[in-house]
Amino acid sequence: MDVTQCSTPNKSAKGRMTKDITLAVIHYTGSENEQGAVSWFKNPDAKVSAHYVIARNGEVFQFETITAKLWHAGDSTWQGCKWCNGYSIGYEICGTYESGFTEEQYDSLRQLLLKDVESTAIDSIVGHEHIAPGRKIDPGPNFDWDRVRDWFDIDDHMKFIGGVPFVSKPEELAEEKEVVLAPNAGFSLEEVTVEINSGISEEEEKEEKRETATGFASFIVSIIKMLEKLF
């Protein structure tokens, strides 16, 4: 797996600890051209980014490190916790609603997920559609969630894969009574709002700016106190 390291201006000033990363979110880019996604994530006007872009040939472009808080989830909630950017890793796979994904892409995704699950507290692997139902539809119906389930076993402490509870046997999955297999049911492809600049919600961005301002103010106060002691 070839990995190219990249940087992006579309990130939060404050990072997070690996122990606080509990969610993996899978997206598709909406295009089969990886260079378009990579260039867009480097554009400060985009206000969107993700930790990985996986090209059709399996090549990986990694933005920052997994402890960086990047902007891929937008207005989102998982298991009652909003603003998924704060506790998730974003995986952008080059493709569209119709295109499906290549063997090379699945192989790279498998390697990335296994590595990240081992080094963080990730216990759920979901699509953008699961954390923003009705607003997002990726990675779509052509993504093979069964394949992802085969990469893990019950000892990996995984709770959800593909938006449904992870269990050790398929028959157990069929017995689940409260599983929502189609979170976007009732929405046609045309009715779903596709927002390119949705990597960070307005509310989350305001909170980011408030935290930055507070942190800067605290820094200034500490400098003043230090100078007072000196003089």
Secondary structure as a PSIPRED ss2 file (coil, helix, strand):
# PSIPRED VFORMAT (PSIPRED V4.0)

   1 M C   1.000  0.000  0.000
   2 D C   1.000  0.000  0.000
   3 V E   0.000  0.000  1.000
   4 T E   0.000  0.000  1.000
   5 Q E   0.000  0.000  1.000
   6 C E   0.000  0.000  1.000
   7 S C   1.000  0.000  0.000
   8 T C   1.000  0.000  0.000
   9 P C   1.000  0.000  0.000
  10 N C   1.000  0.000  0.000
  11 K E   0.000  0.000  1.000
  12 S C   1.000  0.000  0.000
  13 A C   1.000  0.000  0.000
  14 K C   1.000  0.000  0.000
  15 G C   1.000  0.000  0.000
  16 R C   1.000  0.000  0.000
  17 M C   1.000  0.000  0.000
  18 T H   0.000  1.000  0.000
  19 K H   0.000  1.000  0.000
  20 D H   0.000  1.000  0.000
  21 I C   1.000  0.000  0.000
  22 T C   1.000  0.000  0.000
  23 L E   0.000  0.000  1.000
  24 A E   0.000  0.000  1.000
  25 V E   0.000  0.000  1.000
  26 I E   0.000  0.000  1.000
  27 H E   0.000  0.000  1.000
  28 Y E   0.000  0.000  1.000
  29 T C   1.000  0.000  0.000
  30 G C   1.000  0.000  0.000
  31 S E   0.000  0.000  1.000
  32 E C   1.000  0.000  0.000
  33 N C   1.000  0.000  0.000
  34 E H   0.000  1.000  0.000
  35 Q H   0.000  1.000  0.000
  36 G H   0.000  1.000  0.000
  37 A H   0.000  1.000  0.000
  38 V H   0.000  1.000  0.000
  39 S H   0.000  1.000  0.000
  40 W H   0.000  1.000  0.000
  41 F H   0.000  1.000  0.000
  42 K C   1.000  0.000  0.000
  43 N C   1.000  0.000  0.000
  44 P C   1.000  0.000  0.000
  45 D C   1.000  0.000  0.000
  46 A C   1.000  0.000  0.000
  47 K C   1.000  0.000  0.000
  48 V C   1.000  0.000  0.000
  49 S C   1.000  0.000  0.000
  50 A C   1.000  0.000  0.000
  51 H C   1.000  0.000  0.000
  52 Y E   0.000  0.000  1.000
  53 V E   0.000  0.000  1.000
  54 I E   0.000  0.000  1.000
  55 A C   1.000  0.000  0.000
  56 R C   1.000  0.000  0.000
  57 N C   1.000  0.000  0.000
  58 G C   1.000  0.000  0.000
  59 E C   1.000  0.000  0.000
  60 V E   0.000  0.000  1.000
  61 F E   0.000  0.000  1.000
  62 Q E   0.000  0.000  1.000
  63 F E   0.000  0.000  1.000
  64 E C   1.000  0.000  0.000
  65 T C   1.000  0.000  0.000
  66 I C   1.000  0.000  0.000
  67 T C   1.000  0.000  0.000
  68 A C   1.000  0.000  0.000
  69 K C   1.000  0.000  0.000
  70 L E   0.000  0.000  1.000
  71 W C   1.000  0.000  0.000
  72 H C   1.000  0.000  0.000
  73 A C   1.000  0.000  0.000
  74 G C   1.000  0.000  0.000
  75 D C   1.000  0.000  0.000
  76 S C   1.000  0.000  0.000
  77 T E   0.000  0.000  1.000
  78 W E   0.000  0.000  1.000
  79 Q C   1.000  0.000  0.000
  80 G C   1.000  0.000  0.000
  81 C E   0.000  0.000  1.000
  82 K E   0.000  0.000  1.000
  83 W C   1.000  0.000  0.000
  84 C H   0.000  1.000  0.000
  85 N H   0.000  1.000  0.000
  86 G H   0.000  1.000  0.000
  87 Y H   0.000  1.000  0.000
  88 S E   0.000  0.000  1.000
  89 I E   0.000  0.000  1.000
  90 G E   0.000  0.000  1.000
  91 Y E   0.000  0.000  1.000
  92 E E   0.000  0.000  1.000
  93 I E   0.000  0.000  1.000
  94 C C   1.000  0.000  0.000
  95 G E   0.000  0.000  1.000
  96 T C   1.000  0.000  0.000
  97 Y C   1.000  0.000  0.000
  98 E C   1.000  0.000  0.000
  99 S C   1.000  0.000  0.000
 100 G C   1.000  0.000  0.000
 101 F C   1.000  0.000  0.000
 102 T C   1.000  0.000  0.000
 103 E H   0.000  1.000  0.000
 104 E H   0.000  1.000  0.000
 105 Q H   0.000  1.000  0.000
 106 Y H   0.000  1.000  0.000
 107 D H   0.000  1.000  0.000
 108 S H   0.000  1.000  0.000
 109 L H   0.000  1.000  0.000
 110 R H   0.000  1.000  0.000
 111 Q H   0.000  1.000  0.000
 112 L H   0.000  1.000  0.000
 113 L H   0.000  1.000  0.000
 114 L H   0.000  1.000  0.000
 115 K H   0.000  1.000  0.000
 116 D H   0.000  1.000  0.000
 117 V H   0.000  1.000  0.000
 118 E H   0.000  1.000  0.000
 119 S H   0.000  1.000  0.000
 120 T C   1.000  0.000  0.000
 121 A C   1.000  0.000  0.000
 122 I C   1.000  0.000  0.000
 123 D C   1.000  0.000  0.000
 124 S E   0.000  0.000  1.000
 125 I E   0.000  0.000  1.000
 126 V E   0.000  0.000  1.000
 127 G E   0.000  0.000  1.000
 128 H H   0.000  1.000  0.000
 129 E H   0.000  1.000  0.000
 130 H H   0.000  1.000  0.000
 131 I H   0.000  1.000  0.000
 132 A C   1.000  0.000  0.000
 133 P E   0.000  0.000  1.000
 134 G C   1.000  0.000  0.000
 135 R C   1.000  0.000  0.000
 136 K E   0.000  0.000  1.000
 137 I C   1.000  0.000  0.000
 138 D C   1.000  0.000  0.000
 139 P C   1.000  0.000  0.000
 140 G C   1.000  0.000  0.000
 141 P C   1.000  0.000  0.000
 142 N C   1.000  0.000  0.000
 143 F C   1.000  0.000  0.000
 144 D C   1.000  0.000  0.000
 145 W H   0.000  1.000  0.000
 146 D H   0.000  1.000  0.000
 147 R H   0.000  1.000  0.000
 148 V H   0.000  1.000  0.000
 149 R H   0.000  1.000  0.000
 150 D H   0.000  1.000  0.000
 151 W C   1.000  0.000  0.000
 152 F C   1.000  0.000  0.000
 153 D C   1.000  0.000  0.000
 154 I H   0.000  1.000  0.000
 155 D H   0.000  1.000  0.000
 156 D H   0.000  1.000  0.000
 157 H C   1.000  0.000  0.000
 158 M C   1.000  0.000  0.000
 159 K C   1.000  0.000  0.000
 160 F E   0.000  0.000  1.000
 161 I E   0.000  0.000  1.000
 162 G C   1.000  0.000  0.000
 163 G C   1.000  0.000  0.000
 164 V E   0.000  0.000  1.000
 165 P E   0.000  0.000  1.000
 166 F C   1.000  0.000  0.000
 167 V C   1.000  0.000  0.000
 168 S C   1.000  0.000  0.000
 169 K C   1.000  0.000  0.000
 170 P H   0.000  1.000  0.000
 171 E H   0.000  1.000  0.000
 172 E H   0.000  1.000  0.000
 173 L H   0.000  1.000  0.000
 174 A H   0.000  1.000  0.000
 175 E C   1.000  0.000  0.000
 176 E C   1.000  0.000  0.000
 177 K C   1.000  0.000  0.000
 178 E C   1.000  0.000  0.000
 179 V C   1.000  0.000  0.000
 180 V C   1.000  0.000  0.000
 181 L C   1.000  0.000  0.000
 182 A C   1.000  0.000  0.000
 183 P C   1.000  0.000  0.000
 184 N C   1.000  0.000  0.000
 185 A C   1.000  0.000  0.000
 186 G C   1.000  0.000  0.000
 187 F C   1.000  0.000  0.000
 188 S C   1.000  0.000  0.000
 189 L C   1.000  0.000  0.000
 190 E C   1.000  0.000  0.000
 191 E C   1.000  0.000  0.000
 192 V C   1.000  0.000  0.000
 193 T C   1.000  0.000  0.000
 194 V C   1.000  0.000  0.000
 195 E C   1.000  0.000  0.000
 196 I C   1.000  0.000  0.000
 197 N C   1.000  0.000  0.000
 198 S C   1.000  0.000  0.000
 199 G C   1.000  0.000  0.000
 200 I C   1.000  0.000  0.000
 201 S C   1.000  0.000  0.000
 202 E H   0.000  1.000  0.000
 203 E H   0.000  1.000  0.000
 204 E H   0.000  1.000  0.000
 205 E H   0.000  1.000  0.000
 206 K H   0.000  1.000  0.000
 207 E H   0.000  1.000  0.000
 208 E H   0.000  1.000  0.000
 209 K H   0.000  1.000  0.000
 210 R H   0.000  1.000  0.000
 211 E H   0.000  1.000  0.000
 212 T H   0.000  1.000  0.000
 213 A H   0.000  1.000  0.000
 214 T H   0.000  1.000  0.000
 215 G H   0.000  1.000  0.000
 216 F H   0.000  1.000  0.000
 217 A H   0.000  1.000  0.000
 218 S H   0.000  1.000  0.000
 219 F H   0.000  1.000  0.000
 220 I H   0.000  1.000  0.000
 221 V H   0.000  1.000  0.000
 222 S H   0.000  1.000  0.000
 223 I H   0.000  1.000  0.000
 224 I H   0.000  1.000  0.000
 225 K H   0.000  1.000  0.000
 226 M H   0.000  1.000  0.000
 227 L H   0.000  1.000  0.000
 228 E H   0.000  1.000  0.000
 229 K H   0.000  1.000  0.000
 230 L H   0.000  1.000  0.000
 231 F C   1.000  0.000  0.000
